């Protein structure tokens, strides 16, 4: 079946007659049966008779009818009925990327134990570390060296953050001397017992770590309790931060938060740009760089080429043509003294100054050309050729009046798909840019047809070496069909 026609309804008296037609085709000769067809009306089912059809060969006399090769294949655009898939894939991709960025970057992640401890103030962190050391099995396992290393590390870390910022890397003597200087300078009111106890435990730890000394477990436990007490004493004598220090601490925290936020933004932007780059590379790999670039830039001629084209007839006798846009009627001024002798219609899209333009015009004279052939014995083709050449020359002169320069002209015979013969004129030139002295290269194609007192003209122009415009021009030229004048 090649076509299903709509139901034709007619009324006869008090009854309706419904006629349904189908167009069928078959290329193999033989006898065929169109089977019984079911027709359902309301809740009733009816059946048609089967139909016998005979497909016969056509007898061809090759002496009278010439045989020709099979026509070559013609590329046609594939109808894209799945246009919705691309936006859907893009939306899904954006959702997935957004979800990944939220999960790994923007989501407020639950803190690990180490992160929670790091957020504690130095004093609480030191007391928690001593508690964990007390719960460890180092003394039970007689790991004295490891025990003293952890014990002194807790003390040094606290002093490094609250007293002396080089306590971790200083030797015992250097650290103790620093504590004495702070006391003598009235910066921190350490007691003599505090400095003495800290010095004693640190030196004992040095002997354990470097001289392989082995104090008993009871002394190690006493040293741990002493360190806990001295940390309390240090906390008590530390001066309270003034308002300026508190403000600096607050500003520091805010700066850190802004830094983290900027880092998240930079990572998100980098991830987005990376995805865009990958998508772009994928499109370049599949469609090529220029096509992808022009799609992103929204090149006008590419959008016209890939848009929905319109096929319509213009003028009388009609010129049937496919164009990327509907051609609008244009004014064609005719002198008053010629209005009774010439009928002119013109339709167009774009102008010579635009990236692409096409115009279709029909000129019909009321009086027959006396030089036109009137009998079959004359030579209409020669006279027709002269008229078409003159029409092409007039069109070229019109280009020159529009300040187009360096016009090259090539001509060849042209035949439309439905067999109408005409003249094709084509070439290139330099088109002025607005009212300036600048020019851009351009191309043109003219098609001229004549029939008795009718001249039909199609002019296509475009700028630069635009592959999309060239393809549009070829598509328009291949779509032209003419109907005979009545």
C-alpha positions as CSV (number, residue, x, y, z in Angstrom):
1,X,0.0,0.0,0.0
2,X,1.4,3.4,-1.0
3,X,-1.4,5.6,0.2
4,X,-4.5,5.5,2.3
5,X,-7.1,8.0,1.2
6,X,-9.5,9.7,3.6
7,X,-13.1,8.3,3.8
8,X,-15.4,10.0,1.3
9,X,-18.9,10.4,2.8
10,X,-22.0,11.0,0.7
11,X,-25.6,11.0,1.8
12,X,-28.3,9.2,-0.3
13,X,-31.8,9.9,1.1
14,X,-31.7,8.7,4.7
15,X,-28.5,6.7,4.3
16,X,-24.8,7.5,4.3
17,X,-22.4,6.0,1.7
18,X,-18.8,5.7,3.0
19,X,-16.1,5.1,0.4
20,X,-12.6,4.2,1.4
21,X,-9.8,4.0,-1.2
22,X,-6.3,2.6,-1.0
23,X,-3.4,3.0,-3.4
24,X,-1.5,-0.2,-4.1
25,X,1.6,-1.0,-6.1
26,X,3.3,-4.1,-7.4
27,X,6.3,-4.5,-9.6
28,X,6.3,-8.3,-10.2
29,X,4.0,-9.7,-12.8
30,X,1.6,-12.5,-11.9
31,X,-1.8,-13.2,-10.3
32,X,-2.4,-11.8,-6.8
33,X,-5.3,-12.0,-4.4
34,X,-6.3,-9.1,-2.2
35,X,-7.7,-11.0,0.8
36,X,-11.0,-10.4,2.7
37,X,-11.1,-7.1,4.6
38,X,-12.9,-6.6,7.9
39,X,-15.0,-3.5,8.4
40,X,-16.1,-2.7,11.9
41,X,-19.1,-0.4,12.3
42,X,-20.1,0.2,15.9
43,X,-20.4,-3.4,17.3
44,X,-20.9,-5.1,14.0
45,X,-18.3,-6.6,11.8
46,X,-18.6,-6.9,8.0
47,X,-16.3,-8.6,5.4
48,X,-15.6,-7.7,1.9
49,X,-15.1,-10.1,-1.0
50,X,-11.6,-11.1,-2.0
51,X,-10.3,-9.6,-5.2
52,X,-8.2,-11.2,-7.9
53,X,-5.6,-8.9,-9.5
54,X,-3.4,-9.7,-12.5
55,X,-0.2,-7.8,-13.0
56,X,0.9,-7.9,-16.6
57,X,4.3,-7.2,-18.2
58,X,4.5,-4.1,-20.5
59,X,5.6,-5.1,-24.0
60,X,8.5,-2.8,-25.0
61,X,9.6,-2.6,-28.6
62,X,13.3,-1.8,-28.3
63,X,13.5,-0.7,-31.9
64,X,11.2,2.2,-31.2
65,X,11.7,2.7,-27.5
66,X,15.2,3.3,-26.3
67,X,16.6,1.6,-23.3
68,X,18.4,3.5,-20.6
69,X,20.6,2.8,-17.7
70,X,19.2,2.7,-14.2
71,X,19.2,6.1,-12.6
72,X,21.9,6.6,-10.0
73,X,21.2,6.7,-6.3
74,X,20.2,10.0,-4.8
75,X,21.0,11.0,-1.3
76,X,18.1,12.2,0.8
77,X,18.0,13.6,4.3
78,X,17.0,11.1,6.9
79,X,14.0,12.2,8.8
80,X,14.9,12.6,12.4
81,X,12.0,11.4,14.5
82,X,14.0,11.1,17.6
83,X,14.8,14.8,18.1
84,X,13.9,14.6,21.7
85,X,16.7,12.2,22.5
86,X,19.5,14.7,22.4
87,X,17.9,17.2,24.8
88,X,17.1,14.2,27.1
89,X,20.7,12.9,27.0
90,X,22.0,16.4,27.7
91,X,19.6,16.8,30.7
92,X,20.5,13.4,32.1
93,X,24.2,14.3,31.7
94,X,23.7,17.6,33.6
95,X,21.8,15.8,36.3
96,X,24.5,13.2,36.7
97,X,27.3,15.8,36.7
98,X,25.4,17.9,39.2
99,X,24.8,14.9,41.5
100,X,28.5,14.0,41.4
101,X,29.6,17.5,42.1
102,X,27.2,17.7,45.0
103,X,28.2,14.3,46.5
104,X,31.9,14.8,46.3
105,X,32.3,18.5,46.7
106,X,29.3,20.5,48.0
107,X,27.7,17.9,50.2
108,X,28.4,18.4,53.9
109,X,30.2,15.2,54.6
110,X,30.1,13.5,58.0
111,X,33.4,14.1,59.8
112,X,35.8,11.3,60.5
113,X,37.1,10.8,64.0
114,X,40.4,12.5,63.1
115,X,38.6,15.5,61.6
116,X,36.4,15.8,64.7
117,X,39.4,15.7,67.0
118,X,41.2,18.3,64.8
119,X,38.3,20.7,65.3
120,X,38.6,20.6,69.1
121,X,40.5,23.4,70.9
122,X,44.1,22.5,71.7
123,X,43.5,21.9,75.4
124,X,40.6,19.5,74.9
125,X,42.6,17.8,72.1
126,X,45.5,17.3,74.5
127,X,43.3,15.9,77.3
128,X,41.6,13.5,74.8
129,X,45.0,12.3,73.6
130,X,46.1,11.6,77.2
131,X,42.9,9.7,77.8
132,X,43.5,7.6,74.7
133,X,47.1,7.0,75.8
134,X,45.8,5.9,79.2
135,X,43.4,3.4,77.5
136,X,46.2,2.0,75.3
137,X,48.0,-1.2,76.1
138,X,51.5,0.2,75.7
139,X,52.4,0.0,79.4
140,X,50.8,-3.5,79.7
141,X,52.9,-4.6,76.7
142,X,55.9,-2.8,78.2
143,X,56.3,-0.6,75.2
144,X,58.0,2.1,77.3
145,X,59.7,3.9,74.4
146,X,56.5,4.2,72.4
147,X,54.6,5.3,75.5
148,X,57.0,8.2,76.3
149,X,57.1,9.2,72.6
150,X,53.3,9.6,72.6
151,X,53.3,11.3,76.0
152,X,55.8,14.0,75.1
153,X,54.2,14.5,71.7
154,X,51.0,15.4,73.4
155,X,52.8,18.0,75.6
156,X,54.9,19.4,72.7
157,X,51.8,19.8,70.4
158,X,49.9,21.7,73.1
159,X,52.9,24.0,73.8
160,X,53.4,24.4,70.0
161,X,49.9,25.7,69.5
162,X,49.5,27.8,72.7
163,X,53.0,28.8,73.9
164,X,55.9,28.4,71.4
165,X,55.2,27.7,67.7
166,X,58.5,25.8,67.3
167,X,58.1,23.4,70.2
168,X,57.7,20.3,68.0
169,X,61.1,20.8,66.3
170,X,63.1,22.1,69.3
171,X,65.3,20.0,71.5
172,X,64.5,19.7,75.2
173,X,67.0,22.3,76.2
174,X,65.8,24.8,73.6
175,X,62.2,24.3,74.6
176,X,63.0,24.7,78.4
177,X,65.1,27.8,77.7
178,X,62.2,29.3,75.8
179,X,59.8,28.7,78.7
180,X,62.3,30.5,81.0
181,X,62.5,33.4,78.6
182,X,58.7,33.7,78.5
183,X,58.5,33.7,82.3
184,X,61.3,36.2,82.7
185,X,59.8,38.5,80.1
186,X,56.5,38.4,82.0
187,X,54.8,37.1,78.9
188,X,53.5,33.9,80.5
189,X,53.5,33.4,84.3
190,X,54.9,29.9,84.5
191,X,55.6,28.5,87.9
192,X,59.1,27.1,88.6
193,X,57.6,23.7,89.4
194,X,55.8,23.6,86.0
195,X,59.0,24.3,84.1
196,X,60.9,21.9,86.3
197,X,58.4,19.1,85.9
198,X,58.2,19.6,82.1
199,X,62.0,19.6,81.8
200,X,62.3,16.5,84.0
201,X,59.8,14.4,82.0
202,X,61.2,15.5,78.6
203,X,64.8,14.6,79.6
204,X,63.6,11.2,81.0
205,X,61.8,10.6,77.7
206,X,65.0,11.5,75.8
207,X,66.9,8.9,77.8
208,X,64.2,6.3,77.1
209,X,64.2,7.0,73.4
210,X,67.9,7.5,72.8
211,X,69.8,5.9,75.7
212,X,67.5,2.9,76.0
213,X,66.7,3.8,79.6
214,X,63.8,1.7,81.1
215,X,61.9,3.3,84.0
216,X,59.3,1.2,85.7
217,X,55.7,1.3,84.8
218,X,54.6,3.1,88.0
219,X,56.9,6.0,87.1
220,X,55.6,6.2,83.6
221,X,52.0,6.5,84.9
222,X,53.1,9.2,87.4
223,X,54.7,11.1,84.5
224,X,51.5,10.9,82.5
225,X,49.5,12.3,85.5
226,X,52.2,15.1,85.9
227,X,51.9,16.0,82.2
228,X,48.1,16.2,82.6
229,X,48.4,18.5,85.6
230,X,51.0,20.8,83.9
231,X,48.9,21.2,80.9
232,X,46.1,22.4,83.2
233,X,48.6,24.8,84.9
234,X,49.8,26.1,81.5
235,X,46.1,26.7,80.5
236,X,45.5,28.7,83.7
237,X,48.5,31.0,83.2
238,X,47.9,31.7,79.5
239,X,46.7,35.3,79.0
240,X,43.1,35.6,77.7
241,X,43.0,36.7,74.1
242,X,42.0,40.4,73.7
243,X,39.3,41.6,71.3
244,X,41.8,42.2,68.5
245,X,43.1,38.6,68.7
246,X,39.5,37.3,68.8
247,X,38.7,39.5,65.7
248,X,41.8,38.2,63.9
249,X,40.8,34.6,64.8
250,X,37.3,35.2,63.4
251,X,38.7,36.8,60.3
252,X,41.0,33.9,59.9
253,X,38.2,31.4,60.2
254,X,36.1,33.4,57.7
255,X,39.1,33.6,55.3
256,X,39.5,29.8,55.6
257,X,35.8,29.3,54.8
258,X,36.0,31.6,51.8
259,X,39.1,29.7,50.6
260,X,37.3,26.4,50.9
261,X,34.3,27.8,49.0
262,X,36.6,29.2,46.2
263,X,38.3,25.9,46.0
264,X,34.9,24.1,45.6
265,X,33.8,26.6,42.9
266,X,37.1,26.2,41.1
267,X,36.8,22.4,41.2
268,X,33.2,22.6,40.0
269,X,34.1,25.0,37.1
270,X,37.0,22.8,36.2
271,X,34.8,19.7,36.2
272,X,32.2,21.5,34.1
273,X,34.8,22.7,31.6
274,X,36.3,19.2,31.4
275,X,32.9,17.7,30.6
276,X,32.3,20.4,28.0
277,X,35.7,19.7,26.5
278,X,35.0,16.0,26.4
279,X,31.6,16.5,24.8
280,X,33.0,18.9,22.3
281,X,35.8,16.4,21.4
282,X,33.2,13.7,21.0
283,X,31.2,15.8,18.6
284,X,34.4,16.8,16.7
285,X,35.3,13.2,16.4
286,X,31.9,12.3,15.0
287,X,30.9,15.3,13.0
288,X,34.2,17.2,12.4
289,X,35.6,20.4,13.9
290,X,34.0,22.9,11.5
291,X,30.5,21.4,11.7
292,X,30.7,21.3,15.5
293,X,32.1,24.9,15.7
294,X,29.4,26.3,13.4
295,X,26.7,24.5,15.4
296,X,27.9,26.1,18.6
297,X,28.3,29.5,17.0
298,X,24.8,29.3,15.4
299,X,25.9,30.0,11.8
300,X,22.9,31.5,10.0
301,X,23.3,29.6,6.8
302,X,23.7,26.3,8.6
303,X,20.5,26.9,10.6
304,X,18.7,27.7,7.3
305,X,20.1,24.6,5.6
306,X,19.1,22.2,8.5
307,X,15.7,24.0,9.2
308,X,12.3,23.0,7.8
309,X,12.2,23.9,4.2
310,X,9.2,25.2,2.3
311,X,8.1,24.0,-1.1
312,X,5.7,26.3,-2.9
313,X,4.8,27.8,-6.3
314,X,5.3,31.5,-7.1
315,X,4.0,33.7,-9.9
316,X,2.1,32.8,-13.0
317,X,2.9,30.6,-14.8
318,X,4.0,29.1,-11.5
319,X,7.6,28.4,-10.5
320,X,7.7,25.5,-8.0
321,X,10.8,25.7,-5.8
322,X,12.0,24.6,-2.3
323,X,13.5,27.3,-0.1
324,X,14.6,27.6,3.5
325,X,12.1,30.3,4.1
326,X,8.8,31.3,2.5
327,X,9.5,33.9,-0.2
328,X,7.8,37.2,0.4
329,X,6.2,39.2,-2.3
330,X,8.4,42.1,-3.4
331,X,7.4,45.4,-5.1
332,X,8.4,45.6,-8.8
333,X,8.0,49.2,-9.9
334,X,6.8,49.4,-13.6
335,X,6.6,52.7,-15.5
336,X,3.0,53.9,-16.0
337,X,3.3,53.8,-19.7
338,X,4.2,50.0,-19.5
339,X,1.7,48.9,-16.9
340,X,-0.8,47.8,-19.6
341,X,1.9,45.9,-21.5
342,X,3.9,44.2,-18.8
343,X,2.8,42.1,-15.8
344,X,5.5,41.5,-13.3
345,X,5.6,39.5,-10.0
346,X,8.6,39.0,-7.7
347,X,9.2,37.1,-4.6
348,X,12.3,36.9,-2.5
349,X,14.2,36.1,0.7
350,X,17.2,38.2,1.8
351,X,19.1,40.8,-0.2
352,X,22.4,41.1,-1.9
353,X,23.9,42.5,1.3
354,X,22.8,39.4,3.3
355,X,24.7,36.1,3.7
356,X,22.2,34.4,1.4
357,X,19.4,35.5,-0.8
358,X,17.0,34.1,-3.4
359,X,14.5,35.8,-5.7
360,X,12.0,34.4,-8.1
361,X,10.4,36.7,-10.7
362,X,8.0,36.3,-13.6
363,X,7.7,38.9,-16.4
364,X,4.8,38.6,-18.8
365,X,4.2,40.9,-21.8
366,X,0.6,41.3,-23.0
367,X,1.6,41.5,-26.7
368,X,3.3,38.6,-28.4
369,X,6.9,39.2,-29.5
370,X,6.6,39.7,-33.3
371,X,10.0,38.0,-33.7
372,X,8.9,34.9,-31.8
373,X,8.4,31.8,-34.0
374,X,4.8,31.1,-34.9
375,X,5.0,27.9,-36.8
376,X,6.7,24.5,-36.2
377,X,8.9,25.1,-39.2
378,X,10.9,27.8,-37.5
379,X,13.7,27.4,-35.0
380,X,12.3,28.3,-31.5
381,X,15.4,27.1,-29.6
382,X,17.7,29.6,-31.2
383,X,15.4,32.5,-30.6
384,X,14.8,31.3,-27.1
385,X,18.6,31.1,-26.5
386,X,19.1,34.7,-27.6
387,X,16.3,35.9,-25.3
388,X,17.7,34.1,-22.3
389,X,21.2,35.4,-22.9
390,X,19.9,38.9,-23.1
391,X,18.0,38.4,-19.9
392,X,21.1,37.1,-18.2
393,X,23.1,40.2,-19.4
394,X,20.4,42.5,-18.0
395,X,20.7,40.7,-14.6
396,X,24.5,41.1,-14.6
397,X,24.1,44.8,-15.4
398,X,21.7,45.1,-12.4
399,X,24.5,43.6,-10.3
400,X,26.9,46.3,-11.6
401,X,24.3,49.0,-10.7
402,X,24.5,47.6,-7.1
403,X,28.2,48.2,-7.2
404,X,29.2,44.6,-7.5
405,X,32.7,44.4,-9.1
406,X,35.0,41.8,-10.8
407,X,32.0,39.7,-11.9
408,X,32.9,36.5,-13.7
409,X,30.3,34.9,-15.9
410,X,29.9,31.3,-16.9
411,X,26.9,29.9,-18.8
412,X,25.5,26.4,-19.6
413,X,22.2,24.9,-20.6
414,X,20.0,23.8,-17.7
415,X,17.1,21.3,-17.5
416,X,14.7,21.1,-14.6
417,X,13.7,17.7,-13.2
418,X,10.4,17.9,-15.0
419,X,12.0,18.6,-18.4
420,X,11.9,22.4,-18.7
421,X,14.9,23.9,-20.6
422,X,16.6,27.1,-19.7
423,X,19.9,28.9,-19.2
424,X,22.1,28.7,-16.1
425,X,24.5,31.7,-15.5
426,X,26.9,31.5,-12.6
427,X,30.1,33.0,-11.3
428,X,31.5,35.2,-8.5
429,X,32.3,38.8,-7.8
430,X,33.0,41.3,-5.0
431,X,30.0,42.6,-3.1
432,X,30.2,46.0,-1.3
433,X,29.7,45.9,2.5
434,X,26.9,48.4,3.3
435,X,27.9,52.0,2.2
436,X,31.6,51.5,3.0
437,X,34.5,51.0,0.6
438,X,35.0,47.4,1.8
439,X,34.1,44.4,-0.3
440,X,33.6,40.7,0.3
441,X,33.8,37.9,-2.2
442,X,30.4,36.5,-3.3
443,X,28.9,33.9,-5.6
444,X,25.7,33.8,-7.7
445,X,23.5,31.5,-9.7
446,X,20.9,32.7,-12.2
447,X,18.3,30.5,-14.0
448,X,16.3,31.9,-16.9
449,X,13.4,30.3,-18.7
450,X,11.2,31.7,-21.4
451,X,8.0,30.5,-23.0
452,X,6.4,32.7,-25.7
453,X,5.8,36.1,-23.9
454,X,6.8,34.9,-20.4
455,X,10.3,35.3,-18.9
456,X,11.0,33.5,-15.6
457,X,14.1,34.3,-13.5
458,X,15.6,32.8,-10.4
459,X,18.7,34.5,-8.8
460,X,20.6,33.1,-5.8
461,X,23.5,34.9,-4.1
462,X,25.7,34.2,-1.1
463,X,28.9,35.5,0.4
464,X,32.3,34.0,0.9
465,X,33.2,30.3,0.7
466,X,30.2,29.2,2.8
467,X,29.7,25.4,2.3
468,X,26.2,25.6,3.8
469,X,25.2,28.4,1.5
470,X,26.7,26.4,-1.5
471,X,24.7,23.4,-0.4
472,X,21.5,25.5,-0.1
473,X,22.0,26.9,-3.6
474,X,22.5,23.5,-5.1
475,X,19.4,22.2,-3.3
476,X,17.3,25.1,-4.5
477,X,18.5,24.7,-8.1
478,X,17.7,21.0,-8.1
479,X,14.2,21.6,-6.8
480,X,13.1,24.0,-9.5
481,X,10.1,22.9,-11.6
482,X,8.1,24.9,-14.1
483,X,4.5,24.5,-15.2
484,X,3.3,25.4,-18.6
485,X,1.5,28.6,-19.1
486,X,-2.2,28.3,-19.9
